[in-house]
């Protein structure tokens, strides 16, 4: 996997996968402080993980065209003001966080007081 440098001029987005762990969007869905990810957070996670749109689509089980990527992933990354924007479903977001190593299955089970 290729390492891509990430520069955050504004300082509001995480610059590492580790930094995502402290964000409200990485909390379990039932946590009172959980906030859905912004399109910028979705995009940043994909970039930090080094995934293409096609790889991301395969990981979360949405349609893609090998050389064109995924319209679904593009909609999740689109600016909220755009007509084609769609909020990423929690299940797809959580899978991305799991595959990227930001969270673990145990994190979710602990939050629910379910022991594996």
C-alpha positions in Angstrom: 0.0 0.0 0.0 1.4 3.4 -1.0 1.9 6.0 1.7 0.4 9.3 0.8 1.4 12.5 2.6 -1.5 14.3 4.1 -1.4 18.0 4.8 -4.1 19.7 6.8 -3.7 23.4 6.5 -6.8 24.2 8.6 -5.9 21.8 11.4 -9.5 20.5 11.8 -9.1 17.0 10.2 -7.0 14.1 11.6 -3.6 13.7 10.0 -3.3 10.0 11.0 -5.5 7.0 11.5 -4.6 7.0 15.2 -6.0 10.6 15.4 -9.4 9.3 14.2 -9.8 7.4 17.4 -10.5 10.6 19.3 -13.2 11.9 17.0 -16.9 11.8 17.7 -17.5 10.0 14.4 -15.4 7.0 15.6 -17.6 6.4 18.7 -20.2 3.6 18.6 -23.6 4.6 17.2 -25.3 4.3 20.6 -22.8 6.6 22.3 -24.4 10.0 23.3 -21.5 11.9 21.8 -21.5 10.1 18.4 -21.7 12.4 15.4 -21.9 11.1 11.8 -18.8 11.7 9.8 -18.6 14.7 7.5 -17.8 14.2 3.8 -14.3 15.6 4.6 -13.8 12.9 7.3 -14.9 10.2 4.9 -12.5 11.4 2.3 -9.7 11.8 4.9 -10.1 8.2 6.2 -10.0 6.8 2.7 -6.8 8.8 1.9 -5.1 7.9 5.1 -5.9 4.2 4.6 -4.5 4.5 1.1 -7.6 3.1 -0.5 -9.0 3.9 -3.9 -12.8 4.4 -4.5 -12.9 0.9 -5.9 -11.1 -0.7 -2.9 -13.4 1.2 -0.5 -16.4 0.1 -2.4 -15.3 -3.6 -2.2 -14.7 -3.3 1.5 -18.1 -1.9 2.3 -20.1 -3.8 -0.4 -21.3 -1.1 -2.7 -21.1 -1.0 -6.5 -18.1 0.2 -8.4 -16.6 0.3 -11.9 -13.0 -0.8 -11.9 -11.6 2.1 -13.8 -14.1 4.7 -12.7 -14.5 4.1 -9.0 -17.8 4.2 -7.2 -20.6 6.8 -7.5 -21.8 5.7 -4.0 -18.4 6.6 -2.5 -18.3 9.9 -4.4 -21.7 10.8 -3.0 -20.4 10.1 0.5 -17.5 12.4 -0.2 -19.5 15.2 -1.9 -20.0 18.5 -0.1 -23.2 18.6 1.9 -24.4 21.5 -0.2 -24.3 19.5 -3.4 -27.4 17.7 -4.8 -25.6 14.4 -5.1 -24.4 14.3 -1.4 -25.6 11.3 0.6 -24.8 10.6 4.3 -22.7 7.5 4.7 -24.7 4.7 6.5 -23.3 4.0 9.9 -22.6 0.3 9.0 -20.5 1.3 6.1 -18.6 3.9 8.1 -18.0 1.5 11.0 -16.7 -1.1 8.5 -14.2 1.4 7.1 -13.1 2.3 10.6 -12.6 -1.4 11.4 -10.7 -2.1 8.2 -8.5 0.9 8.8 -7.7 -0.3 12.3 -9.1 2.8 13.9 -11.6 0.8 16.0 -12.0 -2.8 17.0 -15.0 -5.1 17.3 -14.3 -5.2 21.0 -14.8 -1.4 21.2 -18.4 -1.8 20.0 -19.1 -4.8 22.2 -17.7 -3.0 25.3 -19.9 0.0 24.5 -22.9 -2.2 24.5 -21.8 -4.2 27.6 -21.7 -7.3 25.4 -18.8 -9.6 26.1 -17.3 -11.8 23.4 
